[in-house]
Amino acid sequence: MKSPALYGVSLRYNKANWMAEMGTENPFTHKNNYREYSCTNAYQYEQSRTSRIYQQTAYVKLAYTFDFGKKTSREFNSVDRSINSAILKAE
């Protein structure tokens, strides 16, 4: 089976909760065919097909992520470091 070459490029950008992506596959390929064949002593088979999978494609994706949940903030560290104990002393 002879398969055509597959190639492509994509570009992605993220900012805060937004993501944008654009890309293309096989941009310079026109009517790409692939050929299947089998040849034995008693039987011969050959077929040439155009597949939609291997054709020119381009795409644009845009996504937004929602932040669910409670926003929390840091609390002040209120540890008493003046305790003279090896267990409770924080350095």
PyMOL Python script that loads the backbone (N, CA, C, O; Angstrom):
from pymol import cmd

cmd.read_pdbstr("""\
ATOM      1  N   MET A   1       0.849  -1.181   0.000  1.00  0.00           N
ATOM      2  CA  MET A   1       0.000   0.000   0.000  1.00  0.00           C
ATOM      3  C   MET A   1       0.883   1.229   0.000  1.00  0.00           C
ATOM      4  O   MET A   1       1.773   1.353   0.841  1.00  0.00           O
ATOM      5  N   LYS A   2       0.652   2.127  -0.920  1.00  0.00           N
ATOM      6  CA  LYS A   2       1.377   3.386  -0.970  1.00  0.00           C
ATOM      7  C   LYS A   2       0.525   4.448  -0.303  1.00  0.00           C
ATOM      8  O   LYS A   2      -0.607   4.697  -0.715  1.00  0.00           O
ATOM      9  N   SER A   3       1.066   5.066   0.718  1.00  0.00           N
ATOM     10  CA  SER A   3       0.334   6.115   1.424  1.00  0.00           C
ATOM     11  C   SER A   3       0.980   7.455   1.140  1.00  0.00           C
ATOM     12  O   SER A   3       2.201   7.533   1.002  1.00  0.00           O
ATOM     13  N   PRO A   4       0.187   8.509   1.049  1.00  0.00           N
ATOM     14  CA  PRO A   4       0.763   9.835   0.846  1.00  0.00           C
ATOM     15  C   PRO A   4       1.442  10.340   2.120  1.00  0.00           C
ATOM     16  O   PRO A   4       1.177   9.850   3.218  1.00  0.00           O
ATOM     17  N   ALA A   5       2.304  11.308   1.953  1.00  0.00           N
ATOM     18  CA  ALA A   5       2.977  11.916   3.112  1.00  0.00           C
ATOM     19  C   ALA A   5       1.983  12.805   3.851  1.00  0.00           C
ATOM     20  O   ALA A   5       1.157  13.480   3.236  1.00  0.00           O
ATOM     21  N   LEU A   6       2.074  12.796   5.166  1.00  0.00           N
ATOM     22  CA  LEU A   6       1.216  13.633   6.002  1.00  0.00           C
ATOM     23  C   LEU A   6       2.075  14.664   6.705  1.00  0.00           C
ATOM     24  O   LEU A   6       3.119  14.320   7.259  1.00  0.00           O
ATOM     25  N   TYR A   7       1.662  15.913   6.695  1.00  0.00           N
ATOM     26  CA  TYR A   7       2.411  16.966   7.367  1.00  0.00           C
ATOM     27  C   TYR A   7       1.440  18.068   7.779  1.00  0.00           C
ATOM     28  O   TYR A   7       0.331  18.163   7.253  1.00  0.00           O
ATOM     29  N   GLY A   8       1.867  18.887   8.713  1.00  0.00           N
ATOM     30  CA  GLY A   8       1.014  19.970   9.169  1.00  0.00           C
ATOM     31  C   GLY A   8       1.740  20.860  10.149  1.00  0.00           C
ATOM     32  O   GLY A   8       2.879  20.591  10.530  1.00  0.00           O
ATOM     33  N   VAL A   9       1.068  21.927  10.554  1.00  0.00           N
ATOM     34  CA  VAL A   9       1.632  22.879  11.502  1.00  0.00           C
ATOM     35  C   VAL A   9       0.479  23.466  12.323  1.00  0.00           C
ATOM     36  O   VAL A   9      -0.633  23.629  11.822  1.00  0.00           O
ATOM     37  N   SER A  10       0.761  23.779  13.588  1.00  0.00           N
ATOM     38  CA  SER A  10      -0.257  24.411  14.425  1.00  0.00           C
ATOM     39  C   SER A  10       0.405  25.424  15.346  1.00  0.00           C
ATOM     40  O   SER A  10       1.596  25.333  15.641  1.00  0.00           O
ATOM     41  N   LEU A  11      -0.380  26.381  15.789  1.00  0.00           N
ATOM     42  CA  LEU A  11       0.087  27.453  16.666  1.00  0.00           C
ATOM     43  C   LEU A  11      -0.942  27.624  17.771  1.00  0.00           C
ATOM     44  O   LEU A  11      -2.138  27.733  17.502  1.00  0.00           O
ATOM     45  N   ARG A  12      -0.468  27.646  19.040  1.00  0.00           N
ATOM     46  CA  ARG A  12      -1.366  27.767  20.182  1.00  0.00           C
ATOM     47  C   ARG A  12      -0.916  28.918  21.070  1.00  0.00           C
ATOM     48  O   ARG A  12       0.280  29.146  21.253  1.00  0.00           O
ATOM     49  N   TYR A  13      -1.896  29.648  21.625  1.00  0.00           N
ATOM     50  CA  TYR A  13      -1.613  30.777  22.510  1.00  0.00           C
ATOM     51  C   TYR A  13      -2.561  30.718  23.702  1.00  0.00           C
ATOM     52  O   TYR A  13      -3.766  30.533  23.531  1.00  0.00           O
ATOM     53  N   ASN A  14      -2.016  30.878  24.918  1.00  0.00           N
ATOM     54  CA  ASN A  14      -2.808  30.887  26.149  1.00  0.00           C
ATOM     55  C   ASN A  14      -2.626  32.216  26.856  1.00  0.00           C
ATOM     56  O   ASN A  14      -1.513  32.739  26.925  1.00  0.00           O
ATOM     57  N   LYS A  15      -3.706  32.763  27.377  1.00  0.00           N
ATOM     58  CA  LYS A  15      -3.659  33.978  28.178  1.00  0.00           C
ATOM     59  C   LYS A  15      -4.828  33.936  29.144  1.00  0.00           C
ATOM     60  O   LYS A  15      -5.989  33.898  28.739  1.00  0.00           O
ATOM     61  N   ALA A  16      -4.499  33.944  30.435  1.00  0.00           N
ATOM     62  CA  ALA A  16      -5.518  33.860  31.500  1.00  0.00           C
ATOM     63  C   ALA A  16      -6.376  32.615  31.271  1.00  0.00           C
ATOM     64  O   ALA A  16      -5.854  31.500  31.279  1.00  0.00           O
ATOM     65  N   ASN A  17      -7.682  32.788  31.067  1.00  0.00           N
ATOM     66  CA  ASN A  17      -8.577  31.648  30.874  1.00  0.00           C
ATOM     67  C   ASN A  17      -8.839  31.341  29.409  1.00  0.00           C
ATOM     68  O   ASN A  17      -9.612  30.433  29.106  1.00  0.00           O
ATOM     69  N   TRP A  18      -8.225  32.062  28.503  1.00  0.00           N
ATOM     70  CA  TRP A  18      -8.456  31.884  27.068  1.00  0.00           C
ATOM     71  C   TRP A  18      -7.374  31.037  26.421  1.00  0.00           C
ATOM     72  O   TRP A  18      -6.208  31.098  26.810  1.00  0.00           O
ATOM     73  N   MET A  19      -7.769  30.244  25.429  1.00  0.00           N
ATOM     74  CA  MET A  19      -6.830  29.477  24.611  1.00  0.00           C
ATOM     75  C   MET A  19      -7.283  29.586  23.164  1.00  0.00           C
ATOM     76  O   MET A  19      -8.452  29.367  22.848  1.00  0.00           O
ATOM     77  N   ALA A  20      -6.339  29.929  22.284  1.00  0.00           N
ATOM     78  CA  ALA A  20      -6.625  30.003  20.853  1.00  0.00           C
ATOM     79  C   ALA A  20      -5.619  29.127  20.121  1.00  0.00           C
ATOM     80  O   ALA A  20      -4.428  29.135  20.434  1.00  0.00           O
ATOM     81  N   GLU A  21      -6.106  28.377  19.148  1.00  0.00           N
ATOM     82  CA  GLU A  21      -5.231  27.515  18.362  1.00  0.00           C
ATOM     83  C   GLU A  21      -5.671  27.557  16.910  1.00  0.00           C
ATOM     84  O   GLU A  21      -6.865  27.560  16.608  1.00  0.00           O
ATOM     85  N   MET A  22      -4.694  27.589  16.020  1.00  0.00           N
ATOM     86  CA  MET A  22      -4.984  27.503  14.593  1.00  0.00           C
ATOM     87  C   MET A  22      -3.937  26.618  13.943  1.00  0.00           C
ATOM     88  O   MET A  22      -2.785  26.574  14.375  1.00  0.00           O
ATOM     89  N   GLY A  23      -4.348  25.923  12.909  1.00  0.00           N
ATOM     90  CA  GLY A  23      -3.423  25.007  12.271  1.00  0.00           C
ATOM     91  C   GLY A  23      -3.893  24.574  10.903  1.00  0.00           C
ATOM     92  O   GLY A  23      -4.997  24.899  10.465  1.00  0.00           O
ATOM     93  N   THR A  24      -3.030  23.837  10.243  1.00  0.00           N
ATOM     94  CA  THR A  24      -3.339  23.312   8.921  1.00  0.00           C
ATOM     95  C   THR A  24      -2.640  21.971   8.743  1.00  0.00           C
ATOM     96  O   THR A  24      -1.597  21.715   9.344  1.00  0.00           O
ATOM     97  N   GLU A  25      -3.221  21.133   7.921  1.00  0.00           N
ATOM     98  CA  GLU A  25      -2.615  19.857   7.572  1.00  0.00           C
ATOM     99  C   GLU A  25      -2.631  19.724   6.059  1.00  0.00           C
ATOM    100  O   GLU A  25      -3.635  20.013   5.408  1.00  0.00           O
ATOM    101  N   ASN A  26      -1.514  19.286   5.510  1.00  0.00           N
ATOM    102  CA  ASN A  26      -1.352  19.097   4.064  1.00  0.00           C
ATOM    103  C   ASN A  26      -1.789  20.323   3.253  1.00  0.00           C
ATOM    104  O   ASN A  26      -2.616  20.184   2.352  1.00  0.00           O
ATOM    105  N   PRO A  27      -1.259  21.523   3.546  1.00  0.00           N
ATOM    106  CA  PRO A  27      -1.752  22.728   2.865  1.00  0.00           C
ATOM    107  C   PRO A  27      -1.416  22.782   1.373  1.00  0.00           C
ATOM    108  O   PRO A  27      -2.098  23.490   0.632  1.00  0.00           O
ATOM    109  N   PHE A  28      -0.413  22.075   0.912  1.00  0.00           N
ATOM    110  CA  PHE A  28      -0.014  22.145  -0.490  1.00  0.00           C
ATOM    111  C   PHE A  28      -0.373  20.887  -1.269  1.00  0.00           C
ATOM    112  O   PHE A  28       0.112  20.693  -2.384  1.00  0.00           O
ATOM    113  N   THR A  29      -1.200  20.045  -0.711  1.00  0.00           N
ATOM    114  CA  THR A  29      -1.599  18.798  -1.353  1.00  0.00           C
ATOM    115  C   THR A  29      -2.945  19.002  -2.033  1.00  0.00           C
ATOM    116  O   THR A  29      -3.877  19.546  -1.442  1.00  0.00           O
ATOM    117  N   HIS A  30      -3.034  18.557  -3.286  1.00  0.00           N
ATOM    118  CA  HIS A  30      -4.290  18.685  -4.026  1.00  0.00           C
ATOM    119  C   HIS A  30      -4.691  17.322  -4.564  1.00  0.00           C
ATOM    120  O   HIS A  30      -3.916  16.695  -5.286  1.00  0.00           O
ATOM    121  N   LYS A  31      -5.875  16.855  -4.230  1.00  0.00           N
ATOM    122  CA  LYS A  31      -6.397  15.555  -4.658  1.00  0.00           C
ATOM    123  C   LYS A  31      -5.388  14.436  -4.409  1.00  0.00           C
ATOM    124  O   LYS A  31      -4.944  13.756  -5.334  1.00  0.00           O
ATOM    125  N   ASN A  32      -5.051  14.273  -3.172  1.00  0.00           N
ATOM    126  CA  ASN A  32      -4.083  13.252  -2.782  1.00  0.00           C
ATOM    127  C   ASN A  32      -4.713  11.871  -2.879  1.00  0.00           C
ATOM    128  O   ASN A  32      -5.743  11.618  -2.254  1.00  0.00           O
ATOM    129  N   ASN A  33      -4.118  10.985  -3.644  1.00  0.00           N
ATOM    130  CA  ASN A  33      -4.620   9.616  -3.822  1.00  0.00           C
ATOM    131  C   ASN A  33      -3.707   8.636  -3.110  1.00  0.00           C
ATOM    132  O   ASN A  33      -2.525   8.910  -2.902  1.00  0.00           O
ATOM    133  N   TYR A  34      -4.259   7.499  -2.741  1.00  0.00           N
ATOM    134  CA  TYR A  34      -3.416   6.404  -2.295  1.00  0.00           C
ATOM    135  C   TYR A  34      -3.846   5.136  -3.014  1.00  0.00           C
ATOM    136  O   TYR A  34      -5.007   4.985  -3.395  1.00  0.00           O
ATOM    137  N   ARG A  35      -2.915   4.250  -3.189  1.00  0.00           N
ATOM    138  CA  ARG A  35      -3.111   3.088  -4.043  1.00  0.00           C
ATOM    139  C   ARG A  35      -2.917   1.810  -3.244  1.00  0.00           C
ATOM    140  O   ARG A  35      -1.937   1.673  -2.512  1.00  0.00           O
ATOM    141  N   GLU A  36      -3.839   0.884  -3.383  1.00  0.00           N
ATOM    142  CA  GLU A  36      -3.734  -0.439  -2.788  1.00  0.00           C
ATOM    143  C   GLU A  36      -3.590  -1.443  -3.924  1.00  0.00           C
ATOM    144  O   GLU A  36      -4.299  -1.364  -4.927  1.00  0.00           O
ATOM    145  N   TYR A  37      -2.685  -2.368  -3.763  1.00  0.00           N
ATOM    146  CA  TYR A  37      -2.549  -3.400  -4.793  1.00  0.00           C
ATOM    147  C   TYR A  37      -2.018  -4.680  -4.170  1.00  0.00           C
ATOM    148  O   TYR A  37      -1.332  -4.670  -3.148  1.00  0.00           O
ATOM    149  N   SER A  38      -2.359  -5.774  -4.818  1.00  0.00           N
ATOM    150  CA  SER A  38      -1.894  -7.087  -4.410  1.00  0.00           C
ATOM    151  C   SER A  38      -1.696  -7.907  -5.677  1.00  0.00           C
ATOM    152  O   SER A  38      -2.561  -7.935  -6.552  1.00  0.00           O
ATOM    153  N   CYS A  39      -0.563  -8.565  -5.765  1.00  0.00           N
ATOM    154  CA  CYS A  39      -0.262  -9.353  -6.947  1.00  0.00           C
ATOM    155  C   CYS A  39       0.277 -10.720  -6.501  1.00  0.00           C
ATOM    156  O   CYS A  39       1.353 -10.805  -5.907  1.00  0.00           O
ATOM    157  N   THR A  40      -0.469 -11.775  -6.787  1.00  0.00           N
ATOM    158  CA  THR A  40      -0.036 -13.146  -6.493  1.00  0.00           C
ATOM    159  C   THR A  40      -0.101 -13.951  -7.787  1.00  0.00           C
ATOM    160  O   THR A  40      -0.448 -13.410  -8.837  1.00  0.00           O
ATOM    161  N   ASN A  41       0.225 -15.222  -7.720  1.00  0.00           N
ATOM    162  CA  ASN A  41       0.196 -16.066  -8.918  1.00  0.00           C
ATOM    163  C   ASN A  41      -1.212 -16.245  -9.483  1.00  0.00           C
ATOM    164  O   ASN A  41      -1.382 -16.328 -10.699  1.00  0.00           O
ATOM    165  N   ALA A  42      -2.205 -16.305  -8.631  1.00  0.00           N
ATOM    166  CA  ALA A  42      -3.566 -16.601  -9.076  1.00  0.00           C
ATOM    167  C   ALA A  42      -4.483 -15.379  -9.101  1.00  0.00           C
ATOM    168  O   ALA A  42      -5.573 -15.437  -9.671  1.00  0.00           O
ATOM    169  N   TYR A  43      -4.057 -14.281  -8.494  1.00  0.00           N
ATOM    170  CA  TYR A  43      -4.989 -13.174  -8.320  1.00  0.00           C
ATOM    171  C   TYR A  43      -4.228 -11.854  -8.365  1.00  0.00           C
ATOM    172  O   TYR A  43      -3.104 -11.750  -7.874  1.00  0.00           O
ATOM    173  N   GLN A  44      -4.858 -10.858  -8.958  1.00  0.00           N
ATOM    174  CA  GLN A  44      -4.273  -9.516  -8.966  1.00  0.00           C
ATOM    175  C   GLN A  44      -5.365  -8.506  -8.626  1.00  0.00           C
ATOM    176  O   GLN A  44      -6.484  -8.582  -9.135  1.00  0.00           O
ATOM    177  N   TYR A  45      -5.021  -7.567  -7.762  1.00  0.00           N
ATOM    178  CA  TYR A  45      -5.987  -6.579  -7.278  1.00  0.00           C
ATOM    179  C   TYR A  45      -5.308  -5.226  -7.258  1.00  0.00           C
ATOM    180  O   TYR A  45      -4.158  -5.110  -6.833  1.00  0.00           O
ATOM    181  N   GLU A  46      -6.013  -4.197  -7.716  1.00  0.00           N
ATOM    182  CA  GLU A  46      -5.466  -2.834  -7.677  1.00  0.00           C
ATOM    183  C   GLU A  46      -6.620  -1.852  -7.519  1.00  0.00           C
ATOM    184  O   GLU A  46      -7.660  -1.975  -8.167  1.00  0.00           O
ATOM    185  N   GLN A  47      -6.410  -0.878  -6.642  1.00  0.00           N
ATOM    186  CA  GLN A  47      -7.439   0.132  -6.415  1.00  0.00           C
ATOM    187  C   GLN A  47      -6.756   1.445  -6.056  1.00  0.00           C
ATOM    188  O   GLN A  47      -5.815   1.467  -5.263  1.00  0.00           O
ATOM    189  N   SER A  48      -7.227   2.520  -6.632  1.00  0.00           N
ATOM    190  CA  SER A  48      -6.715   3.854  -6.314  1.00  0.00           C
ATOM    191  C   SER A  48      -7.869   4.673  -5.765  1.00  0.00           C
ATOM    192  O   SER A  48      -8.931   4.751  -6.381  1.00  0.00           O
ATOM    193  N   ARG A  49      -7.659   5.283  -4.606  1.00  0.00           N
ATOM    194  CA  ARG A  49      -8.738   6.020  -3.952  1.00  0.00           C
ATOM    195  C   ARG A  49      -8.273   7.401  -3.509  1.00  0.00           C
ATOM    196  O   ARG A  49      -7.093   7.635  -3.247  1.00  0.00           O
ATOM    197  N   THR A  50      -9.221   8.282  -3.436  1.00  0.00           N
ATOM    198  CA  THR A  50      -8.994   9.597  -2.839  1.00  0.00           C
ATOM    199  C   THR A  50      -9.694   9.593  -1.494  1.00  0.00           C
ATOM    200  O   THR A  50     -10.899   9.350  -1.416  1.00  0.00           O
ATOM    201  N   SER A  51      -8.951   9.859  -0.441  1.00  0.00           N
ATOM    202  CA  SER A  51      -9.526   9.836   0.897  1.00  0.00           C
ATOM    203  C   SER A  51      -9.676  11.252   1.419  1.00  0.00           C
ATOM    204  O   SER A  51      -8.813  12.099   1.192  1.00  0.00           O
ATOM    205  N   ARG A  52     -10.753  11.505   2.107  1.00  0.00           N
ATOM    206  CA  ARG A  52     -10.958  12.822   2.708  1.00  0.00           C
ATOM    207  C   ARG A  52      -9.986  13.065   3.865  1.00  0.00           C
ATOM    208  O   ARG A  52      -9.736  14.211   4.236  1.00  0.00           O
ATOM    209  N   ILE A  53      -9.448  12.003   4.425  1.00  0.00           N
ATOM    210  CA  ILE A  53      -8.539  12.135   5.571  1.00  0.00           C
ATOM    211  C   ILE A  53      -7.253  12.851   5.177  1.00  0.00           C
ATOM    212  O   ILE A  53      -6.726  13.647   5.955  1.00  0.00           O
ATOM    213  N   TYR A  54      -6.743  12.578   3.978  1.00  0.00           N
ATOM    214  CA  TYR A  54      -5.436  13.093   3.572  1.00  0.00           C
ATOM    215  C   TYR A  54      -5.504  14.415   2.812  1.00  0.00           C
ATOM    216  O   TYR A  54      -4.489  14.844   2.263  1.00  0.00           O
ATOM    217  N   GLN A  55      -6.642  15.067   2.759  1.00  0.00           N
ATOM    218  CA  GLN A  55      -6.787  16.288   1.973  1.00  0.00           C
ATOM    219  C   GLN A  55      -6.400  17.522   2.778  1.00  0.00           C
ATOM    220  O   GLN A  55      -6.068  17.440   3.961  1.00  0.00           O
ATOM    221  N   GLN A  56      -6.451  18.660   2.108  1.00  0.00           N
ATOM    222  CA  GLN A  56      -6.110  19.936   2.738  1.00  0.00           C
ATOM    223  C   GLN A  56      -7.145  20.269   3.817  1.00  0.00           C
ATOM    224  O   GLN A  56      -8.351  20.188   3.584  1.00  0.00           O
ATOM    225  N   THR A  57      -6.659  20.639   4.980  1.00  0.00           N
ATOM    226  CA  THR A  57      -7.561  21.068   6.047  1.00  0.00           C
ATOM    227  C   THR A  57      -6.934  22.234   6.800  1.00  0.00           C
ATOM    228  O   THR A  57      -5.712  22.361   6.871  1.00  0.00           O
ATOM    229  N   ALA A  58      -7.775  23.067   7.350  1.00  0.00           N
ATOM    230  CA  ALA A  58      -7.343  24.162   8.215  1.00  0.00           C
ATOM    231  C   ALA A  58      -8.383  24.288   9.320  1.00  0.00           C
ATOM    232  O   ALA A  58      -9.559  23.990   9.111  1.00  0.00           O
ATOM    233  N   TYR A  59      -7.947  24.730  10.498  1.00  0.00           N
ATOM    234  CA  TYR A  59      -8.889  24.836  11.606  1.00  0.00           C
ATOM    235  C   TYR A  59      -8.502  25.985  12.533  1.00  0.00           C
ATOM    236  O   TYR A  59      -7.352  26.421  12.572  1.00  0.00           O
ATOM    237  N   VAL A  60      -9.492  26.455  13.270  1.00  0.00           N
ATOM    238  CA  VAL A  60      -9.316  27.482  14.298  1.00  0.00           C
ATOM    239  C   VAL A  60     -10.097  27.015  15.520  1.00  0.00           C
ATOM    240  O   VAL A  60     -11.271  26.660  15.409  1.00  0.00           O
ATOM    241  N   LYS A  61      -9.453  27.014  16.686  1.00  0.00           N
ATOM    242  CA  LYS A  61     -10.111  26.649  17.939  1.00  0.00           C
ATOM    243  C   LYS A  61     -10.011  27.827  18.894  1.00  0.00           C
ATOM    244  O   LYS A  61      -8.978  28.493  18.969  1.00  0.00           O
ATOM    245  N   LEU A  62     -11.070  28.074  19.609  1.00  0.00           N
ATOM    246  CA  LEU A  62     -11.098  29.112  20.625  1.00  0.00           C
ATOM    247  C   LEU A  62     -11.805  28.530  21.837  1.00  0.00           C
ATOM    248  O   LEU A  62     -12.924  28.032  21.721  1.00  0.00           O
ATOM    249  N   ALA A  63     -11.158  28.588  23.015  1.00  0.00           N
ATOM    250  CA  ALA A  63     -11.735  27.988  24.216  1.00  0.00           C
ATOM    251  C   ALA A  63     -11.578  28.934  25.401  1.00  0.00           C
ATOM    252  O   ALA A  63     -10.597  29.670  25.507  1.00  0.00           O
ATOM    253  N   TYR A  64     -12.560  28.897  26.279  1.00  0.00           N
ATOM    254  CA  TYR A  64     -12.532  29.670  27.518  1.00  0.00           C
ATOM    255  C   TYR A  64     -12.761  28.699  28.675  1.00  0.00           C
ATOM    256  O   TYR A  64     -13.666  27.866  28.618  1.00  0.00           O
ATOM    257  N   THR A  65     -11.949  28.805  29.718  1.00  0.00           N
ATOM    258  CA  THR A  65     -12.072  27.952  30.886  1.00  0.00           C
ATOM    259  C   THR A  65     -12.707  28.744  32.021  1.00  0.00           C
ATOM    260  O   THR A  65     -12.238  29.825  32.376  1.00  0.00           O
ATOM    261  N   PHE A  66     -13.765  28.201  32.579  1.00  0.00           N
ATOM    262  CA  PHE A  66     -14.438  28.842  33.707  1.00  0.00           C
ATOM    263  C   PHE A  66     -13.788  28.390  35.005  1.00  0.00           C
ATOM    264  O   PHE A  66     -13.477  27.210  35.172  1.00  0.00           O
ATOM    265  N   ASP A  67     -13.583  29.325  35.922  1.00  0.00           N
ATOM    266  CA  ASP A  67     -13.042  29.010  37.238  1.00  0.00           C
ATOM    267  C   ASP A  67     -14.198  28.860  38.218  1.00  0.00           C
ATOM    268  O   ASP A  67     -14.831  29.841  38.608  1.00  0.00           O
ATOM    269  N   PHE A  68     -14.461  27.624  38.608  1.00  0.00           N
ATOM    270  CA  PHE A  68     -15.491  27.364  39.609  1.00  0.00           C
ATOM    271  C   PHE A  68     -14.820  27.144  40.951  1.00  0.00           C
ATOM    272  O   PHE A  68     -13.699  26.640  41.019  1.00  0.00           O
ATOM    273  N   GLY A  69     -15.494  27.516  41.998  1.00  0.00           N
ATOM    274  CA  GLY A  69     -14.948  27.305  43.334  1.00  0.00           C
ATOM    275  C   GLY A  69     -14.709  28.621  44.038  1.00  0.00           C
ATOM    276  O   GLY A  69     -14.813  29.698  43.451  1.00  0.00           O
ATOM    277  N   LYS A  70     -14.390  28.505  45.301  1.00  0.00           N
ATOM    278  CA  LYS A  70     -14.194  29.671  46.144  1.00  0.00           C
ATOM    279  C   LYS A  70     -12.762  30.169  46.034  1.00  0.00           C
ATOM    280  O   LYS A  70     -11.815  29.384  46.086  1.00  0.00           O
ATOM    281  N   LYS A  71     -12.615  31.450  45.885  1.00  0.00           N
ATOM    282  CA  LYS A  71     -11.290  32.057  45.857  1.00  0.00           C
ATOM    283  C   LYS A  71     -10.805  32.209  47.298  1.00  0.00           C
ATOM    284  O   LYS A  71     -11.537  32.719  48.146  1.00  0.00           O
ATOM    285  N   THR A  72      -9.601  31.778  47.576  1.00  0.00           N
ATOM    286  CA  THR A  72      -9.053  31.870  48.923  1.00  0.00           C
ATOM    287  C   THR A  72      -7.838  32.776  48.914  1.00  0.00           C
ATOM    288  O   THR A  72      -7.132  32.888  47.911  1.00  0.00           O
ATOM    289  N   SER A  73      -7.612  33.408  50.030  1.00  0.00           N
ATOM    290  CA  SER A  73      -6.443  34.283  50.152  1.00  0.00           C
ATOM    291  C   SER A  73      -5.575  33.771  51.299  1.00  0.00           C
ATOM    292  O   SER A  73      -6.039  33.010  52.148  1.00  0.00           O
ATOM    293  N   ARG A  74      -4.337  34.186  51.313  1.00  0.00           N
ATOM    294  CA  ARG A  74      -3.405  33.770  52.360  1.00  0.00           C
ATOM    295  C   ARG A  74      -3.728  34.449  53.675  1.00  0.00           C
ATOM    296  O   ARG A  74      -4.099  35.622  53.718  1.00  0.00           O
ATOM    297  N   GLU A  75      -3.581  33.703  54.725  1.00  0.00           N
ATOM    298  CA  GLU A  75      -3.786  34.282  56.047  1.00  0.00           C
ATOM    299  C   GLU A  75      -2.447  34.665  56.651  1.00  0.00           C
ATOM    300  O   GLU A  75      -1.402  34.131  56.278  1.00  0.00           O
ATOM    301  N   PHE A  76      -2.495  35.588  57.581  1.00  0.00           N
ATOM    302  CA  PHE A  76      -1.289  36.025  58.277  1.00  0.00           C
ATOM    303  C   PHE A  76      -0.775  34.879  59.145  1.00  0.00           C
ATOM    304  O   PHE A  76      -1.560  34.208  59.815  1.00  0.00           O
ATOM    305  N   ASN A  77       0.510  34.658  59.135  1.00  0.00           N
ATOM    306  CA  ASN A  77       1.142  33.599  59.921  1.00  0.00           C
ATOM    307  C   ASN A  77       1.279  34.082  61.367  1.00  0.00           C
ATOM    308  O   ASN A  77       2.129  34.920  61.666  1.00  0.00           O
ATOM    309  N   SER A  78       0.441  33.550  62.260  1.00  0.00           N
ATOM    310  CA  SER A  78       0.441  34.015  63.651  1.00  0.00           C
ATOM    311  C   SER A  78       1.063  32.973  64.587  1.00  0.00           C
ATOM    312  O   SER A  78       0.463  32.615  65.600  1.00  0.00           O
ATOM    313  N   VAL A  79       2.249  32.491  64.254  1.00  0.00           N
ATOM    314  CA  VAL A  79       2.941  31.526  65.106  1.00  0.00           C
ATOM    315  C   VAL A  79       3.828  32.298  66.075  1.00  0.00           C
ATOM    316  O   VAL A  79       4.583  33.180  65.666  1.00  0.00           O
ATOM    317  N   ASP A  80       3.735  31.959  67.368  1.00  0.00           N
ATOM    318  CA  ASP A  80       4.582  32.592  68.393  1.00  0.00           C
ATOM    319  C   ASP A  80       5.935  31.880  68.395  1.00  0.00           C
ATOM    320  O   ASP A  80       6.053  30.738  68.840  1.00  0.00           O
ATOM    321  N   ARG A  81       6.939  32.571  67.895  1.00  0.00           N
ATOM    322  CA  ARG A  81       8.262  31.964  67.776  1.00  0.00           C
ATOM    323  C   ARG A  81       9.143  32.225  69.013  1.00  0.00           C
ATOM    324  O   ARG A  81      10.322  31.871  69.012  1.00  0.00           O
ATOM    325  N   SER A  82       8.591  32.830  70.046  1.00  0.00           N
ATOM    326  CA  SER A  82       9.376  33.119  71.250  1.00  0.00           C
ATOM    327  C   SER A  82       9.291  32.006  72.287  1.00  0.00           C
ATOM    328  O   SER A  82       9.863  32.145  73.369  1.00  0.00           O
ATOM    329  N   ILE A  83       8.611  30.926  72.003  1.00  0.00           N
ATOM    330  CA  ILE A  83       8.479  29.807  72.932  1.00  0.00           C
ATOM    331  C   ILE A  83       9.815  29.093  73.009  1.00  0.00           C
ATOM    332  O   ILE A  83      10.435  28.801  71.986  1.00  0.00           O
ATOM    333  N   ASN A  84      10.258  28.811  74.244  1.00  0.00           N
ATOM    334  CA  ASN A  84      11.535  28.150  74.444  1.00  0.00           C
ATOM    335  C   ASN A  84      11.316  26.646  74.589  1.00  0.00           C
ATOM    336  O   ASN A  84      11.490  26.093  75.674  1.00  0.00           O
ATOM    337  N   SER A  85      10.942  25.998  73.516  1.00  0.00           N
ATOM    338  CA  SER A  85      10.705  24.570  73.536  1.00  0.00           C
ATOM    339  C   SER A  85      11.228  23.977  72.218  1.00  0.00           C
ATOM    340  O   SER A  85      11.033  24.568  71.156  1.00  0.00           O
ATOM    341  N   ALA A  86      11.875  22.839  72.280  1.00  0.00           N
ATOM    342  CA  ALA A  86      12.395  22.219  71.076  1.00  0.00           C
ATOM    343  C   ALA A  86      11.282  21.692  70.187  1.00  0.00           C
ATOM    344  O   ALA A  86      11.459  21.603  68.972  1.00  0.00           O
ATOM    345  N   ILE A  87      10.154  21.345  70.756  1.00  0.00           N
ATOM    346  CA  ILE A  87       9.036  20.803  69.965  1.00  0.00           C
ATOM    347  C   ILE A  87       8.271  21.920  69.272  1.00  0.00           C
ATOM    348  O   ILE A  87       7.945  21.799  68.090  1.00  0.00           O
ATOM    349  N   LEU A  88       7.978  23.002  69.982  1.00  0.00           N
ATOM    350  CA  LEU A  88       7.143  24.053  69.443  1.00  0.00           C
ATOM    351  C   LEU A  88       7.926  25.186  68.782  1.00  0.00           C
ATOM    352  O   LEU A  88       7.318  26.096  68.218  1.00  0.00           O
ATOM    353  N   LYS A  89       9.221  25.156  68.835  1.00  0.00           N
ATOM    354  CA  LYS A  89      10.011  26.263  68.297  1.00  0.00           C
ATOM    355  C   LYS A  89      10.079  26.168  66.773  1.00  0.00           C
ATOM    356  O   LYS A  89      10.425  25.126  66.215  1.00  0.00           O
ATOM    357  N   ALA A  90       9.750  27.247  66.130  1.00  0.00           N
ATOM    358  CA  ALA A  90       9.806  27.305  64.662  1.00  0.00           C
ATOM    359  C   ALA A  90      10.885  28.296  64.277  1.00  0.00           C
ATOM    360  O   ALA A  90      10.949  29.403  64.812  1.00  0.00           O
ATOM    361  N   GLU A  91      11.721  27.895  63.358  1.00  0.00           N
ATOM    362  CA  GLU A  91      12.800  28.804  62.943  1.00  0.00           C
ATOM    363  C   GLU A  91      12.662  29.140  61.481  1.00  0.00           C
ATOM    364  O   GLU A  91      13.475  29.892  60.941  1.00  0.00           O
TER     365      GLU A  91
END
""", "prot")
cmd.dss("prot")
cmd.show_as("cartoon", "prot")
cmd.util.cbc("prot")
cmd.orient("prot")
